[in-house]
Amino acid sequence: MTDLAPVRRALISVSDKTGLIDLARALADLKIEILSTGGSAAAIRDAGIPVRDVSDLTEFPEMMDGRVKTLHPKVHGGLLALRDNGMHVASMAEHGIVPIDLLVVNLYPFEAALARGAGYDEMIENIDIGGPAMIRAAAKNHQFVTTVVDVEDYDALLEEIKANGGEEAQTSYGFRQKMAQIAYARTGAYDAAVSTWMAGAIGEKTPRRRVIAGELKQSLRYGENSHQGAAFYTDGSNRPGVAVAEQLQGKELSYNNFNDTDAAFELVSEFLPKDGPAVAIIKHANPCGVAKGATMLEAYQKAFDCDRTSAFGGIVALNGTLDAKTAEAISEIFTEVVIAPAIDQGAKDIFAAKKNLRLILAPGLANTAEVGVAFKQVSGGILVQDRDNGALTVDDLKVVTKLAPTDAQMQDLLFAWKVAKHVKSNAIVYVKDGATVGVGAGQMSRVDSAMIAAKKAERMAEALGLPQPLTIGSAVASDAFFPFPDGLMEAAAAGATCVIQPGGSMRDDEVIKAADEAGLAMVFTGMRHFRH
């Protein structure tokens, strides 16, 4: 096998015409014959570049609204024929098949149609058939054929040809291998998008085969630890958040930065701007402070005062415009990432002095009520579940104690419930006046989570010079039911006066009785928020 393969004839058929004319002109200048179809051929011809219609090659017209044009032996034979196989060469000669050395194809814009919410019939029409067939054929025969499926690889193709010099255009085997791998990944991702869409369209919740695809956005220096390789891939959903946000300054995001920034932004997106400014501070994917305020600065200060120690080196997410005053307050301590849906120039100027701080502009808040799918890898497989988009209003809550919460308490209970949804289980969250004042996360015992959150509140009270912890008079949320009264009593001992929890324990009656005896108001949600 020869490493270098000549490129004498190219077939170009693209939906995305970006860069098409420049590429076609460069190929023509290299004396490469260009075959093309439909709109691609018309665009090339209109630019004054010599082009031959595929229908002229096949001696068969395009038909059925373009559904049939390249599905022909003279196309696939030209792509699949082994140039060093005598039988293949003889078949080509017998049937008038000419070799095609370069295939440039990008597919019907199925993903774009999906993103704009196209209807079923339009989605079906955007399923490409001829394109994937040609790509797979050319990529299989990469010993002789170069396959290019992405616009961003046009320059790499021309540079490859230039690097190999000689009297005719040539590509190296290593380059063709790389392009073939990219080609198969593209058709795989395309088929994944189609099959996933169709499963949803027909209401198939657990399809027999589920395909997950992603597009590389960024290679990372390492993963959670320095000995682990890592990269970040986007899934094409364009959900507002770190995946589609614009980084305005700072070092590249690390693996942990991506994970924590996503956690922060998803949490703060629970609080709509119409309900006032809100800030979430995250450390190791858990909130260490969340608050609402009359201003963004007030919201940040209240969130920061929940756990100033953990906020150091954390991620700050805002649900509205980051202004200069808030930026000044954030910049007083070391912060890894700040993300917001809007950032004014004053805030940008202040953070410009913090060269390593990663400042990220998100394209709006995430829709936390949106239906979606979440994945988790386990040994030998992948767990798939619906995204936790559960939400509650006051009308969904059931008062189970003799004492009912006041309107103010009810608002704090709902706030605590939203935060608990984003805390690792077992989760206990104390809230007072629209701000977390104690967060207990990730403990094997719910009692321990309640104690840890209360202890942190005590330490912050000392640090802030307060006469008593802010858990006194607070609302408390538990992400799952209290199996025994002991966890509830820990919260009561910390000063909580009202409780929100799912209910559903075999000992609910005991827990309710204990709440009544302690003078607590308690509501059941009928919904839990485990987050492992």
Phi, psi and omega per residue, in radians:
M1 nan 2.252 3.107
T2 -1.453 2.393 -3.128
D3 -1.140 -0.782 -3.099
L4 -1.562 2.388 3.094
A5 -2.153 2.371 -3.121
P6 -1.250 2.683 3.044
V7 -2.137 1.699 -3.109
R8 -1.870 -0.408 -3.063
R9 -2.478 2.322 -3.125
A10 -2.163 2.500 3.007
L11 -1.972 2.141 -3.113
I12 -2.063 2.186 3.085
S13 -2.579 1.777 -3.001
V14 -2.267 2.461 2.990
S15 -1.441 -0.749 3.089
D16 -1.497 1.943 -3.050
K17 -1.499 0.079 3.125
T18 -0.977 2.198 3.078
G19 1.289 0.040 -3.055
L20 -1.074 -0.857 -3.048
I21 -1.142 -0.745 3.120
D22 -1.077 -0.716 3.128
L23 -1.152 -0.832 -3.114
A24 -1.067 -0.722 3.131
R25 -1.119 -0.726 3.132
A26 -1.124 -0.701 3.127
L27 -1.172 -0.708 3.113
A28 -1.099 -0.696 3.108
D29 -1.095 -0.446 3.112
L30 -1.543 0.187 3.116
K31 1.134 0.518 3.098
I32 -1.631 2.198 3.108
E33 -1.232 2.377 -3.100
I34 -1.943 2.164 2.962
L35 -1.813 2.542 -3.138
S36 -2.735 3.006 -3.078
T37 -2.246 2.684 2.942
G38 0.697 -2.161 -3.083
G39 -1.143 -0.545 3.112
S40 -1.131 -0.807 3.130
A41 -1.091 -0.724 -3.137
A42 -1.093 -0.752 -3.137
A43 -1.128 -0.729 3.135
I44 -1.145 -0.760 -3.137
R45 -1.136 -0.723 3.130
D46 -1.095 -0.425 3.118
A47 -1.492 0.065 3.100
G48 1.377 0.370 -3.106
I49 -1.810 2.309 -3.129
P50 -1.057 2.313 -3.131
V51 -2.620 2.523 3.117
R52 -1.984 2.274 3.131
D53 -1.207 2.444 3.079
V54 -1.039 -0.599 3.130
S55 -1.099 -0.490 3.064
D56 -1.230 -0.652 3.113
L57 -1.194 -0.801 -3.052
T58 -1.431 -0.299 -3.049
E59 1.009 0.631 -3.134
F60 -2.530 2.224 -3.034
P61 -1.284 2.694 2.944
E62 -1.131 2.454 -3.069
M63 -2.588 3.014 3.116
M64 0.952 0.894 3.124
D65 1.000 0.614 3.101
G66 1.474 0.017 3.130
R67 -1.135 -0.547 3.139
V68 -2.097 1.945 3.090
K69 -2.641 -0.668 -3.122
T70 -1.930 -0.064 3.125
L71 -1.406 1.347 -3.002
H72 -2.610 2.510 -3.127
P73 -1.021 -0.528 -3.118
K74 -1.269 -0.375 3.031
V75 -1.487 -0.943 -3.061
H76 -1.256 -0.527 3.030
G77 -1.144 -0.707 3.115
G78 -1.153 -0.487 3.126
L79 -1.491 -0.624 -2.984
L80 -1.642 -0.301 -3.047
A81 -1.098 2.323 3.044
L82 -1.450 2.050 -3.026
R83 -1.189 -0.344 -3.126
D84 -1.804 0.231 3.121
N85 -1.868 2.021 -3.057
G86 -1.017 -0.674 3.136
M87 -1.153 -0.693 3.109
H88 -1.130 -0.768 -3.126
V89 -1.110 -0.696 3.125
A90 -1.151 -0.694 3.108
S91 -1.115 -0.697 3.105
M92 -1.065 -0.783 -3.128
A93 -1.126 -0.727 -3.098
E94 -1.128 -0.664 -3.032
H95 -1.831 0.181 3.088
G96 1.157 0.640 -3.141
I97 -1.686 2.249 3.113
V98 -1.819 2.554 -3.135
P99 -1.199 2.448 3.019
I100 -1.946 2.040 -2.970
D101 -1.676 -0.361 -3.098
L102 -2.415 2.241 3.060
L103 -2.035 2.158 3.064
V104 -2.077 1.883 -3.077
V105 -2.414 2.314 2.791
N106 -2.171 2.655 -2.835
L107 -1.554 2.862 3.041
Y108 -0.889 2.504 -3.028
P109 -1.335 1.123 -3.118
F110 -1.092 -0.817 -3.102
E111 -1.101 -0.633 3.126
A112 -1.178 -0.682 3.094
A113 -1.124 -0.684 3.109
L114 -1.113 -0.751 -3.102
A115 -1.112 -0.566 -3.130
R116 -1.576 0.077 3.047
G117 1.344 0.616 -3.140
A118 -1.067 2.671 3.128
G119 -1.311 3.033 -3.029
Y120 -1.010 -0.877 -3.079
D121 -1.092 -0.715 3.117
E122 -1.151 -0.658 3.106
M123 -1.079 -0.744 3.129
I124 -1.057 -0.743 -3.127
E125 -1.173 -0.341 3.133
N126 -1.618 0.169 3.028
I127 -1.513 1.994 -3.106
D128 -1.392 2.418 3.119
I129 -2.006 -0.976 -3.108
G130 -1.095 -0.678 -3.123
G131 -1.056 -0.974 3.112
P132 -1.035 -0.630 3.141
A133 -1.093 -0.795 3.129
M134 -1.165 -0.723 -3.125
I135 -1.055 -0.808 -3.110
R136 -1.145 -0.661 3.120
A137 -1.134 -0.852 -3.102
A138 -1.140 -0.727 -3.114
A139 -1.167 -0.633 3.083
K140 -1.058 -0.667 -3.096
N141 -1.650 0.658 -3.081
H142 -1.183 -0.127 3.012
Q143 -1.033 -0.529 -3.094
F144 -2.193 -0.382 -2.983
V145 -1.999 2.406 3.074
T146 -1.710 2.301 -3.102
T147 -2.084 2.194 3.127
V148 -2.177 2.130 -3.067
V149 -2.069 -0.157 -3.101
D150 -2.104 2.371 3.109
V151 -0.979 -0.635 -3.090
E152 -1.183 -0.156 3.107
D153 -1.714 0.027 3.123
Y154 -1.063 -0.828 -3.129
D155 -1.115 -0.676 3.124
A156 -1.095 -0.662 3.091
L157 -1.071 -0.859 -3.106
L158 -1.150 -0.639 3.088
E159 -1.162 -0.653 3.104
E160 -1.100 -0.793 3.121
I161 -1.096 -0.747 3.134
K162 -1.109 -0.702 -3.088
A163 -1.140 -0.474 -3.101
N164 -1.586 -0.122 2.989
G165 0.852 -2.524 3.116
G166 1.438 3.123 -3.097
E167 -1.365 -0.352 3.115
E168 -2.332 2.807 -3.140
A169 -1.173 2.396 -3.119
Q170 -2.539 2.704 3.005
T171 -2.232 2.690 -3.126
S172 -1.524 2.755 -3.137
Y173 -1.080 -0.710 3.126
G174 -1.053 -0.697 3.117
F175 -1.163 -0.751 -3.129
R176 -1.134 -0.649 3.069
Q177 -1.065 -0.813 -3.126
K178 -1.075 -0.769 3.140
M179 -1.154 -0.596 3.113
A180 -1.155 -0.734 3.114
Q181 -1.078 -0.770 3.110
I182 -1.066 -0.687 -3.114
A183 -1.114 -0.822 -3.141
Y184 -1.170 -0.607 3.075
A185 -1.123 -0.644 3.137
R186 -1.168 -0.818 3.136
T187 -1.173 -0.585 3.083
G188 -1.120 -0.770 3.126
A189 -1.152 -0.660 3.135
Y190 -1.111 -0.827 3.113
D191 -1.119 -0.605 3.095
A192 -1.103 -0.742 3.126
A193 -1.105 -0.733 -3.135
V194 -1.148 -0.854 -3.078
S195 -1.163 -0.652 3.122
T196 -1.168 -0.765 3.100
W197 -1.054 -0.810 -3.064
M198 -1.152 -0.634 3.086
A199 -1.036 -0.748 3.110
G200 -1.189 -0.685 -3.086
A201 -1.135 -0.564 -3.118
I202 -1.765 0.097 3.076
G203 1.312 0.469 3.126
E204 -1.525 1.802 -3.054
K205 -1.337 -0.574 -3.111
T206 -2.254 1.298 3.140
P207 -1.045 2.607 -3.094
R208 -0.995 -0.687 3.076
R209 -2.199 2.313 3.099
R210 -2.103 2.249 -3.094
V211 -1.951 2.292 3.137
I212 -1.993 2.248 -3.111
A213 -2.304 2.705 3.097
G214 -2.642 2.793 3.104
E215 -2.028 2.264 -3.090
L216 -1.053 2.152 3.038
K217 -1.791 -0.630 -3.047
Q218 -2.779 2.272 2.950
S219 -1.427 2.380 -3.065
L220 -1.858 2.675 -3.110
R221 -1.069 -0.677 3.083
Y222 -2.924 3.079 -3.107
G223 -1.587 -2.424 3.137
E224 -1.052 -0.552 3.113
N225 -2.280 2.790 -2.981
S226 -1.169 -0.315 3.127
H227 -1.559 0.043 -3.122
Q228 -1.883 2.197 3.030
G229 -1.256 2.751 -3.082
A230 -2.806 2.767 3.049
A231 -2.720 2.829 3.119
F232 -2.041 2.228 3.125
Y233 -2.064 2.485 3.033
T234 -1.667 2.657 -3.080
D235 -1.799 0.042 3.092
G236 1.469 -0.011 -3.100
S237 -1.334 -0.375 -3.125
N238 1.022 0.506 3.065
R239 -1.144 2.250 3.138
P240 -0.964 2.338 -3.099
G241 2.684 -2.818 -3.003
V242 -1.126 -0.481 -3.086
A243 -1.160 -0.602 -3.068
V244 -2.027 0.142 -3.126
A245 -1.338 2.873 3.109
E246 -1.839 2.141 3.092
Q247 -1.482 2.080 -3.059
L248 -1.519 -0.497 -3.134
Q249 -2.862 2.979 3.027
G250 1.704 3.024 3.116
K251 -1.104 2.852 3.058
E252 -1.077 2.536 3.080
L253 -1.159 2.422 3.070
S254 -1.575 3.028 3.070
Y255 -0.947 -0.861 -3.122
N256 -1.174 -0.589 3.086
N257 -1.087 -0.787 3.116
F258 -1.023 -0.820 -3.092
N259 -1.103 -0.814 -3.076
D260 -1.278 -0.635 3.125
T261 -1.156 -0.689 3.071
D262 -1.067 -0.784 3.141
A263 -1.060 -0.747 -3.117
A264 -1.152 -0.764 -3.064
F265 -1.260 -0.658 3.086
E266 -1.097 -0.669 3.137
L267 -1.171 -0.880 -3.061
V268 -1.168 -0.405 3.110
S269 -1.218 -0.212 3.049
E270 -1.157 -0.336 -3.028
F271 -1.938 1.892 -3.059
L272 -1.237 2.481 3.141
P273 -0.986 -0.548 -3.131
K274 -1.115 -0.351 3.125
D275 -1.624 0.073 3.080
G276 1.937 2.862 -3.139
P277 -1.067 2.481 3.095
A278 -2.490 2.573 -3.129
V279 -2.359 2.431 3.031
A280 -2.172 2.339 3.068
I281 -2.002 2.209 -3.030
I282 -2.079 2.474 3.017
K283 -2.407 2.145 -3.118
H284 0.919 0.821 3.047
A285 1.212 0.056 3.080
N286 -1.987 2.486 3.079
P287 -1.253 2.301 3.013
C288 -1.877 -0.018 3.051
G289 -3.076 2.268 3.096
V290 -2.457 2.371 -3.103
A291 -2.752 2.721 2.948
K292 -1.900 2.730 3.130
G293 -2.709 2.979 3.090
A294 -1.205 -0.514 3.072
T295 -2.275 2.905 3.105
M296 -1.146 -0.623 3.109
L297 -1.087 -0.785 3.136
E298 -1.105 -0.730 3.128
A299 -1.075 -0.745 3.130
Y300 -1.124 -0.792 -3.094
Q301 -1.097 -0.694 3.113
K302 -1.170 -0.681 3.099
A303 -1.156 -0.743 -3.130
F304 -1.103 -0.647 -3.089
D305 -1.291 -0.139 3.068
C306 -1.223 -0.684 -3.099
D307 -2.829 1.425 -3.074
R308 -1.141 -0.533 -3.131
T309 -1.138 -0.860 -3.114
S310 -1.230 -0.443 -3.123
A311 -1.151 -0.375 3.135
F312 -1.109 2.161 -3.117
G313 1.316 0.362 -3.077
G314 -1.662 -2.995 3.130
I315 -1.981 2.295 -3.139
V316 -1.988 2.192 3.097
A317 -2.119 2.421 -3.122
L318 -2.140 2.624 -3.125
N319 -1.666 0.059 -3.141
G320 -2.614 -2.722 -3.040
T321 -1.236 2.231 3.005
L322 -1.424 2.034 -3.104
D323 -1.818 3.033 -3.048
A324 -1.105 -0.739 -3.102
K325 -1.112 -0.727 3.111
T326 -1.182 -0.684 3.108
A327 -1.069 -0.693 3.115
E328 -1.071 -0.764 -3.132
A329 -1.140 -0.746 -3.140
I330 -1.107 -0.669 -3.059
S331 -1.268 -0.097 3.137
E332 -1.262 -0.352 3.059
I333 -2.202 2.878 3.096
F334 -1.191 2.152 3.126
T335 -2.261 2.351 -3.107
E336 -1.331 -0.871 -3.008
V337 -2.467 2.471 2.966
V338 -2.208 2.230 -3.134
I339 -2.263 2.389 -3.131
A340 -2.696 2.724 3.116
P341 -1.385 -0.156 3.078
A342 -2.712 2.477 -3.111
I343 -2.444 2.132 -3.125
D344 -1.443 2.912 -3.035
Q345 -1.120 -0.609 3.127
G346 -1.054 -0.722 3.110
A347 -1.153 -0.698 3.113
K348 -1.073 -0.722 -3.128
D349 -1.118 -0.710 -3.127
I350 -1.151 -0.778 -3.112
F351 -1.291 -0.285 3.131
A352 -1.033 -0.455 3.118
A353 -1.358 -0.252 3.123
K354 -1.771 1.394 -2.963
K355 -1.040 -0.568 -3.076
N356 -1.522 -0.271 3.141
L357 -1.195 2.294 -3.132
R358 -1.578 2.009 -3.129
L359 -1.867 2.149 -2.984
I360 -2.207 2.267 3.110
L361 -1.795 2.030 -3.121
A362 -1.642 2.585 -3.129
P363 -1.469 1.054 -3.091
G364 1.672 2.995 3.125
L365 -1.453 2.735 3.044
A366 -1.294 2.594 3.064
N367 -1.549 1.763 -3.041
T368 -1.280 -0.170 3.082
A369 -1.608 -0.093 -3.071
E370 -1.156 2.432 3.075
V371 -1.298 2.419 3.133
G372 -2.877 -3.105 -3.094
V373 -2.184 2.451 3.099
A374 -2.066 2.489 -3.098
F375 -2.094 2.585 3.041
K376 -2.505 2.214 -3.120
Q377 -1.447 2.378 2.974
V378 -2.245 2.914 -3.125
S379 -1.021 2.086 3.084
G380 1.459 0.085 -3.132
G381 -3.057 -3.051 -3.119
I382 -2.313 2.244 3.017
L383 -1.520 2.377 -3.122
V384 -2.193 2.330 3.090
Q385 -2.575 2.840 3.017
D386 -1.137 2.544 3.019
R387 -1.052 2.491 3.103
D388 -1.299 1.600 3.115
N389 -1.876 0.345 3.139
G390 -1.153 2.346 3.131
A391 -2.505 2.715 -3.075
L392 -2.309 2.715 2.963
T393 -2.113 3.046 3.126
V394 -0.983 -0.647 -3.094
D395 -1.169 -0.329 -3.133
D396 -1.477 -0.192 -3.038
L397 -1.563 2.514 3.128
K398 -2.008 2.053 3.093
V399 -1.327 2.174 -3.052
V400 -2.024 -0.054 -3.138
T401 -1.880 2.907 3.110
K402 -1.102 -0.607 -3.128
L403 -1.656 2.247 3.104
A404 -1.678 2.580 3.108
P405 -1.153 2.584 3.000
T406 -1.271 2.967 3.103
D407 -1.039 -0.733 -3.135
A408 -1.137 -0.750 3.103
Q409 -1.095 -0.696 -3.131
M410 -1.069 -0.667 3.108
Q411 -1.151 -0.708 3.094
D412 -1.182 -0.623 3.104
L413 -1.104 -0.779 3.127
L414 -1.147 -0.651 3.087
F415 -1.091 -0.834 -3.132
A416 -1.078 -0.642 -3.138
W417 -1.141 -0.706 3.102
K418 -1.100 -0.696 -3.133
V419 -1.231 -0.736 -3.109
A420 -1.022 -0.528 3.100
K421 -1.023 -0.448 -3.048
H422 -1.912 0.223 3.121
V423 -1.852 2.385 3.132
K424 -1.067 2.432 -3.127
S425 -1.316 2.630 -0.105
N426 -1.276 2.388 -3.029
A427 -2.009 2.307 3.004
I428 -2.273 2.235 -3.092
V429 -2.274 2.150 3.039
Y430 -1.720 2.366 -3.120
V431 -2.351 2.450 3.061
K432 -2.513 2.222 3.108
D433 0.943 0.791 3.057
G434 1.282 0.469 3.113
A435 -2.586 2.478 3.026
T436 -1.200 2.436 3.101
V437 -2.170 -0.009 3.079
G438 -3.012 2.273 -3.138
V439 -2.285 2.171 3.056
G440 -2.002 2.146 -2.988
A441 -2.300 2.589 2.897
G442 1.136 0.462 -3.139
Q443 -1.668 2.655 3.118
M444 -1.274 -0.384 3.129
S445 -2.070 2.336 3.098
R446 -1.152 -0.537 3.083
V447 -1.077 -0.781 3.140
D448 -1.107 -0.696 3.107
S449 -1.056 -0.745 3.123
A450 -1.108 -0.720 -3.124
M451 -1.197 -0.759 -3.117
I452 -1.101 -0.776 3.135
A453 -1.068 -0.736 3.137
A454 -1.159 -0.712 3.131
K455 -1.092 -0.734 3.106
K456 -1.076 -0.692 3.122
A457 -1.108 -0.658 3.095
E458 -1.106 -0.776 -3.138
R459 -1.117 -0.697 3.133
M460 -1.192 -0.605 3.103
A461 -1.079 -0.742 3.087
E462 -1.093 -0.766 -3.110
A463 -1.148 -0.602 -3.112
L464 -1.560 -0.057 -3.140
G465 1.250 0.523 -3.139
L466 -1.516 2.611 -3.114
P467 -1.229 -0.406 -3.141
Q468 -2.721 2.770 3.130
P469 -1.099 2.614 -3.134
L470 -1.300 -0.099 3.030
T471 -1.219 -0.291 3.059
I472 -1.159 2.064 -3.124
G473 1.445 0.334 -3.071
S474 -1.634 2.943 2.950
A475 -1.734 2.548 -3.125
V476 -2.239 2.421 3.097
A477 -2.043 2.459 3.029
S478 -2.110 2.248 -3.056
D479 -1.186 -0.380 3.061
A480 -2.389 3.025 -3.029
F481 -1.173 2.732 2.993
F482 -1.422 2.002 -3.113
P483 -1.273 -0.409 3.112
F484 -2.427 2.872 3.110
P485 -1.208 -0.222 -2.992
D486 -1.083 -0.732 3.122
G487 -1.139 -0.693 3.102
L488 -1.086 -0.713 -3.128
M489 -1.184 -0.570 3.043
E490 -1.088 -0.726 3.122
A491 -1.155 -0.696 3.109
A492 -1.125 -0.687 3.127
A493 -1.136 -0.499 3.114
A494 -1.357 -0.177 3.083
G495 1.926 0.056 3.124
A496 -1.123 2.481 -3.127
T497 -2.009 -0.189 3.121
C498 -2.611 2.692 -2.961
V499 -2.394 2.467 2.985
I500 -2.190 2.231 -3.127
Q501 -2.702 2.817 -3.075
P502 -1.161 -0.602 -2.962
G503 1.310 3.069 3.127
G504 1.910 0.045 3.104
S505 -1.339 2.651 3.042
M506 -1.083 -0.386 -3.097
R507 -1.904 0.479 3.111
D508 -0.920 -0.708 -3.111
D509 -1.060 -0.704 3.119
E510 -1.144 -0.723 -3.117
V511 -1.170 -0.721 3.116
I512 -1.121 -0.737 3.116
K513 -1.070 -0.745 3.126
A514 -1.115 -0.665 3.109
A515 -1.128 -0.752 3.123
D516 -1.088 -0.758 -3.118
E517 -1.152 -0.510 3.137
A518 -1.549 -0.018 3.130
G519 1.285 0.509 -3.138
L520 -1.651 2.562 2.937
A521 -1.646 2.377 -3.095
M522 -2.439 2.437 3.079
V523 -2.170 2.570 3.065
F524 -1.798 2.507 3.132
T525 -1.746 -0.468 -3.025
G526 1.247 0.173 -3.118
M527 -2.473 2.426 3.088
R528 -1.989 2.906 -3.102
H529 -2.319 0.934 3.035
F530 -0.982 2.436 3.083
R531 -2.485 1.713 -3.053
H532 -1.648 nan nan
